[in-house]
Amino acid sequence: MYEIPVNVPVDTVKLRIEKTVIRRIPTEAFYYLVDLKYLWVTYNCVANIDISSFYNLKQLHELRLDGNLLSTFPWESLAEMPNLRTLDLHNNKLTSVPADAGRYLRNLTYLDLSSNKLTTLPSDLMDIWPPFSGAIVSKNTDILVTQRVILGFQDNPWFCDCRISKLIEFSKIVDTSVVLLDPLVSCSGPESLAGILFQRAELEQCLKPSVMTSATKITSPLGSNVLLRCDATGYPTPQLTWNRSDNIPVNYTVIQETPGEGVRWSIISLTGISYKDAGEYRCKAKNLAGMSEAAVTVTVVGVVTTTVSPQKYGRKPEAERQNTTQEESKLEPERTTTPLPTTPTTTA
């Protein structure tokens, strides 16, 4: 078999396509299988999956793609499967997981990324699961089982630094709500940690940045100067960048300083502000352990005054009025005055 079959009965609930030479899953390959709950495309030669390959699989509960040649996966495609609980990508060639993948994984109870080529993960990925998610798990046994999450990360060449510090910390936590398929996950790098199990790995201090601005709202008169400041802490010492929520480039003077290890501040100077400078400014702090940001809103008040040209509106200058009077007098017709006749008076 070289292609995904198209003659599958429309009422199919479970479909298994295994041990073929299929190389890709085309767009909307299963759109007509609206009742499909279990899809296995395992141990084939699939190297390419389109972002719309799983279109209309609203009822799909389990997706297994293990044993293929995938170097990338369209994580956005998971949005087409709101009821998905199991995702198996074991034994592929995945080299990375994008930073925004976490938003599509929140509903999963089984995720297997083992036996790939992953060296790191997004620093915030583990935040979607307990204990980092802050979710409170009920002590009731029945509820606990339904909320259990199983994760597979073993057999990857992990580079153990702050980017996966939460994964390393997670491997040391005894928590029945989230379970590792294989708890004996080990580091492949750096050299000082090569071959060391996560459970025994000791990293340098890793702390996700915490950032705050000196104010959250600033109202300033038109034409004035404004300083925006943010302060951040974290290990390693975070880097700070400014941007605007409307994506307009921030072309202002920026001053940054690190007064001590794990501490950094930044000031942006807005001089002679105009209405175009109004908006939301975001200060982003980032290090290997994660990223945080804080925002400050700038409001500009005042009225733009405009001087009206006297030549166009209002009274005319004196010289111009005199010239106008002379011109008007030339246009008037000449008038001749004739004296009245004199009547003689007779005195009796």
C-alpha positions in Angstrom: 0.0 0.0 0.0 1.4 3.4 -1.1 -1.4 5.8 -0.2 -4.0 6.3 2.5 -7.1 4.3 1.4 -10.2 6.3 0.4 -12.8 3.5 0.4 -13.1 3.1 4.1 -16.7 2.6 5.3 -18.1 5.9 6.6 -19.3 4.4 9.9 -15.8 3.1 10.8 -14.9 3.7 14.5 -11.4 2.2 14.5 -8.9 2.3 11.6 -5.5 0.7 11.6 -3.0 1.2 8.8 0.2 -0.6 9.6 3.5 -1.8 8.0 3.0 -0.1 4.6 5.2 2.2 2.5 2.9 5.1 2.9 5.0 8.3 3.0 2.5 11.0 3.7 -0.9 11.7 5.1 -2.6 14.2 2.7 -5.0 17.0 3.5 -8.4 16.0 4.8 -7.5 12.3 4.4 -10.2 11.1 6.8 -12.7 14.0 6.7 -15.6 11.7 5.9 -15.0 9.4 8.9 -17.0 11.5 11.3 -17.4 8.6 13.8 -13.8 7.6 13.9 -12.4 7.3 17.5 -9.2 5.3 17.1 -6.7 6.0 14.3 -3.5 4.0 14.1 -1.0 4.8 11.3 1.9 2.9 12.7 5.2 1.5 11.5 4.9 2.9 8.0 7.2 5.4 6.2 5.2 8.5 6.9 7.5 11.6 6.8 5.0 14.3 6.1 1.7 15.2 7.7 -0.3 18.2 6.5 -1.8 20.7 9.0 -5.3 19.7 7.8 -4.7 15.9 7.5 -7.0 15.3 10.5 -9.7 17.7 9.5 -13.2 16.9 10.9 -12.1 14.1 13.3 -14.1 15.7 16.1 -14.7 12.3 17.8 -11.2 11.0 17.6 -10.0 9.7 21.0 -6.7 8.0 20.1 -4.0 8.9 17.5 -1.0 6.6 17.2 1.7 7.5 14.7 4.6 5.6 16.2 7.3 3.9 14.1 7.4 6.4 11.3 9.9 8.9 9.9 8.4 12.2 11.2 11.0 14.9 11.9 8.3 17.5 12.5 4.6 17.3 13.6 1.8 19.8 12.9 0.8 20.4 16.5 -1.8 22.9 15.3 -3.7 20.0 13.7 -4.6 18.8 17.2 -7.2 21.6 17.4 -9.2 19.6 14.9 -9.5 16.8 17.5 -11.0 18.3 20.6 -11.7 14.9 22.2 -8.2 13.5 21.7 -6.8 11.9 24.8 -3.9 9.7 23.5 -1.1 10.9 21.2 1.7 8.4 20.4 4.7 9.8 18.5 7.1 7.2 19.8 10.0 6.0 17.6 10.1 8.9 15.1 12.7 11.5 14.3 11.3 14.5 16.0 14.1 17.0 16.8 12.1 19.7 18.6 8.7 20.7 20.1 7.7 24.3 19.4 7.0 26.8 22.2 3.2 27.0 21.4 2.6 23.2 21.4 1.5 23.2 25.0 -1.8 24.8 24.2 -2.8 21.8 22.1 -1.7 19.2 24.6 -3.8 20.2 27.7 -6.5 17.7 27.2 -4.2 14.7 26.6 -3.9 12.0 29.2 -1.3 10.0 27.3 1.6 11.6 25.4 4.6 9.5 24.2 7.6 11.3 22.7 10.1 8.6 23.6 12.7 7.3 21.1 13.0 10.5 19.1 15.9 13.0 18.7 14.8 15.6 21.2 17.5 17.4 23.1 15.3 20.0 24.9 11.7 21.1 25.4 10.0 24.5 25.7 10.7 25.7 29.2 7.0 26.2 29.9 5.7 22.9 28.5 5.6 21.2 31.9 3.4 24.0 33.3 0.3 22.4 31.8 0.5 19.4 34.1 0.5 19.0 37.9 2.3 19.9 40.1 3.5 22.9 38.0 0.0 23.7 36.6 -1.2 24.5 40.1 -4.2 22.2 39.7 -5.5 20.5 42.8 -6.0 16.8 42.4 -8.8 15.2 44.3 -7.9 12.5 46.8 -10.9 10.5 45.7 -9.5 7.4 43.9 -12.0 7.4 41.1 -11.4 11.0 40.2 -7.6 10.5 40.5 -7.6 7.8 37.9 -9.6 9.8 35.4 -7.2 12.7 35.8 -4.0 10.7 35.5 -1.5 11.7 32.8 1.1 9.4 31.4 4.2 10.9 29.7 6.9 9.2 27.7 10.3 11.1 27.4 12.9 8.3 27.6 15.4 7.4 24.9 16.1 10.9 23.7 19.5 12.7 23.7 18.5 15.2 26.3 20.8 18.2 27.0 20.4 18.8 30.7 20.3 22.6 31.4 17.7 25.0 32.7 15.4 24.6 29.7 14.4 21.2 30.9 14.9 21.9 34.6 11.2 21.3 35.3 11.3 17.9 33.5 14.3 16.9 35.7 12.5 18.2 38.8 9.4 16.4 37.8 11.2 13.1 37.5 12.1 13.4 41.2 8.6 14.0 42.4 6.4 11.2 43.5 3.0 12.2 42.2 0.4 9.6 41.1 -1.5 12.2 39.0 1.3 12.3 36.4 3.4 9.3 35.6 6.5 8.8 33.5 6.4 5.7 31.2 10.1 5.1 32.1 11.4 7.1 35.2 15.0 6.2 34.3 15.4 9.1 31.8 19.1 10.2 31.5 21.1 13.1 30.2 23.2 13.0 27.1 24.9 16.4 27.7 26.6 18.5 28.7 29.7 16.3 29.2 29.6 16.7 33.0 26.1 15.2 33.2 26.3 12.7 30.3 24.8 9.3 31.4 23.4 10.7 34.6 19.8 9.9 35.4 17.4 12.8 35.7 16.7 11.6 39.2 20.3 12.2 40.2 21.1 15.2 38.0 22.0 18.4 39.8 21.7 21.6 37.8 22.9 25.1 38.6 20.2 27.3 40.0 17.4 27.6 37.5 14.6 30.1 38.1 12.1 31.4 35.6 12.1 35.2 35.3 9.9 37.4 37.4 9.3 40.8 35.9 7.4 43.9 37.0 7.1 47.5 35.7 7.3 50.7 37.8 3.7 51.5 36.8 1.0 49.8 34.9 -0.6 53.0 33.6 0.9 56.3 32.8 -0.9 59.5 31.6 1.3 62.2 30.3 0.8 65.6 28.6 1.5 66.0 24.9 5.1 66.8 24.2 6.5 65.7 27.6 9.2 63.2 28.3 8.4 59.7 29.8 10.6 57.0 31.3 9.3 53.4 31.4 11.1 51.0 33.7 10.9 47.3 34.3 12.9 45.1 36.8 13.4 41.4 36.5 14.9 38.6 38.5 15.8 35.0 37.6 18.6 32.5 37.1 20.4 32.6 34.8 20.2 36.4 34.7 17.3 37.2 32.3 17.6 39.3 29.1 15.1 42.1 28.7 13.4 43.3 25.5 10.7 45.9 24.9 7.9 45.7 22.3 4.5 47.2 21.6 1.3 45.2 21.6 0.4 46.7 18.2 3.8 45.5 16.8 5.0 49.0 16.0 8.8 49.0 16.3 10.2 50.4 19.6 12.7 52.9 18.3 13.5 54.7 21.5 16.6 54.9 23.7 16.9 51.9 25.9 19.2 51.6 28.9 19.9 48.3 30.7 22.0 47.3 33.6 22.7 44.2 35.7 23.5 45.4 39.3 24.0 41.8 40.5 23.7 38.2 39.5 20.1 37.2 38.8 18.9 40.9 38.6 18.4 43.1 35.6 16.6 46.4 34.9 15.7 48.3 31.8 14.6 51.8 31.1 13.1 53.1 27.8 13.0 56.9 27.2 10.1 58.5 25.3 11.0 62.1 24.5 8.6 64.7 23.2 5.7 62.2 23.1 2.9 62.5 20.6 -0.3 60.7 20.1 1.4 58.0 18.1 3.4 57.1 21.2 0.3 56.1 23.1 -0.3 52.4 23.6 0.7 49.3 25.5 4.4 48.6 26.0 5.6 45.1 27.0 8.8 44.3 28.8 9.8 40.7 28.2 12.2 38.8 30.5 13.7 35.6 29.2 16.3 33.0 30.2 16.8 29.3 29.8 14.3 28.5 32.5 11.4 30.4 30.9 9.9 33.7 29.9 7.7 36.3 31.6 6.4 39.7 30.7 4.8 42.8 32.2 2.9 45.7 30.5 2.5 49.4 31.0 -0.1 51.5 29.2 0.8 55.0 28.1 -2.0 57.6 27.5 -1.2 61.0 25.9 -3.5 63.9 26.8 -3.5 67.5 25.5 -4.7 69.6 22.5 -2.8 70.4 19.4 -3.0 74.2 18.9 -2.7 75.7 15.4 -2.0 79.4 14.6 -4.4 80.6 11.9 -2.9 82.7 9.1 -4.3 86.3 9.3 -4.2 86.5 5.5 -6.8 83.8 5.3 -9.1 84.5 8.3 -9.8 87.5 10.5 -9.0 91.3 10.0 -6.7 92.3 7.2 -3.4 94.2 7.9 -3.6 98.0 7.8 -1.5 98.4 4.6 -3.7 96.0 2.8 -6.9 97.8 4.0 -5.5 101.1 2.7 -4.7 99.6 -0.7 -8.2 98.1 -0.9 -9.8 101.5 -0.1 -7.8 103.2 -2.8 -8.7 100.6 -5.3 -12.4 100.9 -4.4 -12.3 104.7 -4.7 -10.9 104.4 -8.3 -13.9 102.3 -9.2 -16.5 104.9 -8.1 -17.9 107.2 -10.9 -17.0 110.9 -10.8 -19.8 113.2 -9.3 -20.5 116.8 -10.6 -22.1 119.3 -8.2 -24.2 122.1 -9.9 -25.0 125.1 -7.6 -28.7 125.9 -7.1 -30.0 129.1 -8.9 -30.3 132.3 -6.9 -33.8 133.8 -6.5 -33.8 137.6 -6.1 -35.6 138.9 -3.0 -37.8 142.1 -3.2 -38.4 144.2 -0.2 -41.6 146.2 0.0 
